[in-house]
Amino acid sequence: MPEGDTVWLVARRLHTALAGRVLTRSDLRVPRLATTDLSGREVLAVAPRGKHLLTRVEGGLTLHSHLRMDGAWHVYAPGEHWRGGPAHQIRAILATTANTAVGYRLPVLDLIRTSEEQTVVGHLGPDLLGPDWDAEEAVRRVCADPARPLGEALLDQRNLAGIGNVFKCELAFMARVTPWLPVGELAPGVPERLVATAHRLLEANKERVERRTTTSSRPDRKLYVYGRRHQPCYRCGTPIRWDDRHERVSYWCPGCQTGPGPEPGPGTHSLSST
């Protein structure tokens, strides 16, 4: 699933391509919007909110989309070949005389009043890349349930908006605790450092095509643990383990990270696992 930094970059590309221009074509290919035509309206802005995209158009309307696991927006110049997938996967087309934005496999596509945007994003916590970022409030929300595992607390968009599975695993590693450690067992000051690190990492990655969390400049050392199954930890050499019993795979280093692991059973892997 695209994380907050990726969504921020998508929003910037869409804003650059569409904002300040009048739509010459509007094709929303979901049943409830099939008869909606936004042609003739100026695009005012494209703004990210956590992992949500808000395309605001003239007349007080907002096209709300969410990428989830497979969605994507691509921008094409006139005459350029569309490469985002087969035609049957297209859910939205927004075109001006200068560019065409095509939304593929969008699982969420709604048209709402701009004044009612809070109905779709009002539940979100402080946005790590938003103008209203509030670190103290984010810490308060993350720590509100002391028994909750850290990984769950970080992924909950009601606590802070923008963290996905990659950053969850990387942040836990950088804090030297496992994703299953209850939040209430974090040492004093660690929640504040975690939230500050999350903000720093998303800010650092929001304009990058390839995400990086390590301090290494080596092209093969972008992430500490995520996606590095079987490979040795950069700190201690211990093979990275992973648990893939759930939709979001967790990666961790048992040598560097203290705290409980996942419940044992099929789906928890060590170096000898296939």
Disulfide bonds with the S-S distance in Angstrom:
none
